[in-house]
Amino acid sequence: MVKLIIRFLVYFLIFVALSTFVHGVAGDVPGFALLAALLAVANLLIRPLLTVAALPFNLLTFGLASVFVNMLTLIIADAIVLSAGFAGFWTLALAALLVMAADGCIRAARHARMFRG
């Protein structure tokens, strides 16, 4: 439960920062909160299934398919939330890369804390 809350907060901050600095991200604070919540749940439930389905492509493209799996989960969450969204492929790709980087940082911090003590 704590992991889900941390992911929600990180995703929310990413979306607010993207809306401030990137032209193709539009929405309001409640919309970004709902988008972050749906993305956290989608990454918990849907993304593992998509990752397994994309494993052959991931091996062939040396991990590039992971970006498209992340983009697909963003598209699913974006289709549900109407008050926040991304305009264009490159905006969505940037958001997917930032979400992937944030997930990696969260996993690394959790891994370091687990082995530290």
ABEGO torsion letter per residue (X at the ends): XAAAAAAAAAAAAAAAAAAAABAABBEBAAAAAAAAAAAAAAAAAAAAAAAAAAAAAAAAAGGAAAAAAAAAAAAAAAAABAABBBBEAAAAAAAAAAAAAAAAAAAAAAAAAAAAX
